[in-house]
């Protein structure tokens, strides 16, 4: 009898459905700023909120990990490479949101389709097709058009910018590794991402590495833990499952282009809910980014 995971993998074996799952997951990921703001208003220092967003899903998944251990099944604890690349990339991205302008962080992190496409060309010896070149051009131009309306075209100028840029590169490397290695159950990638992401974010919170250290306010944390566990179960885990499922089935360059949907949703919802501007430039940028995704999806598909 097939497990739920095997059934889902069979359904998602079709490229089109996997693409849809990634687009939906990326769009929902664009709402991530809302719980970050909530924790900040609840008295949790920003760097500890990053740790909690990795700790909570790790805790939710722990009973399933114990079950798998009791049945001699792999859990993902040995997936060090994936844990430290995928988990680490999001830690770097979240930390960058604390240390630079949000829009600058978005653009520098979402240069990831460039790095993914370069890896495909350099390692897999694939040629950069016209459709991929056009998609990259449209996507990056769309981001620049949107973000130029806020802060000007950014280049790395502070530690937050560098963390966002590094996060995008590390994400591209991690998704490339997932794509070219033999298939591994998504559960293992998922747990390793959250578990090792928690370790990395905890290290950054307690060590004198980044310039925003603060003590962990236990009273504030205890008050938000129940809601955070629910949020992890219904939001963080499903979304990360969707992204990692895509990483197993979609090439890194294309995956990065699809993930740019987060920037659209993030900036759009921030405009609606927090009064941030969303005018003609944002509309044009959105059209360009959506066009990038459509061009790459319609273009030739190269299997690994």
Residue pairs with C-beta under 8 A, 6 or more apart in sequence:
2 10
5 185
5 186
5 187
8 245
9 186
9 245
11 17
12 18
12 21
12 245
12 249
13 249
15 249
15 250
15 301
18 245
18 246
18 249
18 250
19 246
19 250
19 258
19 297
21 242
21 245
21 246
22 242
22 243
22 245
22 246
22 250
22 255
22 258
22 259
23 258
23 261
23 293
24 242
25 238
25 239
25 240
25 241
25 242
25 243
25 246
26 243
26 258
26 259
26 260
26 261
26 262
26 265
27 261
27 262
27 264
27 265
28 235
28 239
28 265
29 239
29 243
29 259
29 262
29 265
30 261
30 262
30 263
30 264
30 265
30 266
30 267
30 268
30 269
31 265
31 266
31 269
32 266
33 97
33 102
33 266
33 269
33 270
34 269
34 273
35 53
35 228
35 231
35 235
36 46
36 49
36 53
36 94
36 97
37 274
38 224
39 49
39 52
39 224
39 228
40 46
40 49
42 220
42 223
42 224
43 217
43 219
43 220
44 52
44 217
44 220
44 221
44 224
45 212
45 214
45 215
45 216
45 217
46 98
46 212
47 95
47 98
47 201
47 204
47 205
47 210
47 212
47 213
47 214
48 205
48 214
48 216
48 217
48 221
50 91
50 94
50 95
50 98
50 201
50 204
50 205
51 198
51 201
51 202
51 205
52 221
52 224
52 228
53 94
53 228
53 232
53 236
54 87
54 91
54 194
54 195
54 197
54 198
54 201
55 198
55 202
56 225
56 228
56 229
56 231
56 232
56 236
57 194
57 232
57 233
57 236
57 237
57 240
58 191
58 194
58 195
58 198
59 229
59 232
60 229
60 232
60 233
60 237
61 190
61 191
61 194
61 237
64 187
65 75
65 76
65 77
65 191
68 74
68 75
68 187
69 75
74 185
74 188
75 187
75 188
75 191
76 82
76 83
76 187
76 188
76 189
76 190
76 191
76 192
76 195
77 191
77 192
77 195
79 184
79 188
79 189
79 192
80 192
80 196
81 174
81 177
82 174
82 177
82 178
82 184
82 188
82 189
82 192
82 193
83 192
83 193
83 195
83 196
83 197
84 196
84 200
85 170
85 171
85 173
85 174
85 177
86 171
86 174
86 175
86 178
86 189
86 192
86 193
86 197
86 244
86 247
87 192
87 193
87 194
87 195
87 196
87 197
87 198
87 200
88 167
88 170
88 174
88 196
88 197
88 200
89 167
89 168
89 170
89 171
89 174
90 167
90 171
90 193
90 197
91 167
91 197
91 200
91 201
91 204
92 163
92 164
92 166
92 167
92 170
93 105
93 109
93 163
93 164
93 167
93 168
93 171
94 201
95 160
95 163
95 201
95 204
95 210
96 105
96 108
96 109
96 160
96 161
96 163
96 164
96 167
97 105
97 160
98 160
98 212
99 158
99 159
99 160
99 163
99 210
99 211
99 212
100 158
100 159
100 160
100 161
100 163
100 164
101 150
101 151
101 154
102 266
102 270
103 146
103 147
103 150
103 151
103 154
103 267
104 147
104 151
104 154
104 160
104 161
104 164
105 160
105 161
105 164
106 143
106 147
106 164
106 262
106 263
106 266
106 267
107 143
107 144
107 147
107 154
107 263
108 154
108 156
108 161
108 164
108 165
108 168
109 164
109 165
109 167
109 168
109 171
110 139
110 143
110 168
110 256
110 259
110 260
110 262
110 263
111 140
111 165
111 168
112 168
112 169
112 171
112 172
112 252
112 256
112 259
113 135
113 136
113 139
113 140
113 172
113 252
113 253
113 254
113 255
113 256
113 257
113 259
113 260
114 136
114 140
114 253
114 256
115 168
115 169
115 172
115 173
115 252
115 256
116 172
116 175
116 176
116 251
116 252
116 253
116 254
116 255
116 256
117 128
117 132
117 136
117 252
117 253
117 256
119 172
119 173
119 176
119 252
119 253
120 126
120 176
120 251
120 252
120 253
120 302
121 127
121 128
123 176
123 180
124 180
124 304
126 302
129 299
129 300
129 302
130 299
131 295
131 296
131 298
131 299
131 300
132 253
132 254
132 296
132 299
134 292
134 295
134 299
135 257
135 292
135 293
135 295
135 296
135 299
136 253
136 257
136 292
137 292
138 288
138 289
138 291
138 292
138 295
139 257
139 260
139 288
139 289
139 292
139 293
141 288
142 260
142 284
142 285
142 286
142 287
142 288
142 289
142 291
142 292
143 260
143 263
143 285
143 289
144 153
144 285
145 281
145 284
145 285
145 288
146 263
146 264
146 267
146 281
146 282
146 285
146 286
146 289
147 153
147 154
147 285
148 281
149 277
149 279
149 281
149 282
149 285
150 277
154 161
155 161
156 162
156 165
159 210
159 211
168 256
171 256
172 252
172 256
174 247
175 247
175 252
175 255
175 256
176 252
178 184
178 189
178 244
178 247
178 248
179 247
179 248
179 250
179 251
179 252
179 304
180 304
183 248
184 248
186 241
186 244
186 245
186 248
189 244
189 247
189 248
190 237
190 240
190 241
190 244
193 240
193 244
194 236
194 237
194 240
203 209
204 210
205 213
205 216
206 213
243 259
246 255
246 258
247 255
250 258
251 302
251 304
253 296
254 296
254 297
257 292
257 293
257 296
258 293
258 296
260 289
260 292
260 293
261 289
261 293
263 289
264 285
264 286
264 289
264 290
267 276
267 278
267 282
268 278
268 282
268 286
270 276
271 277
271 278
271 282
272 278
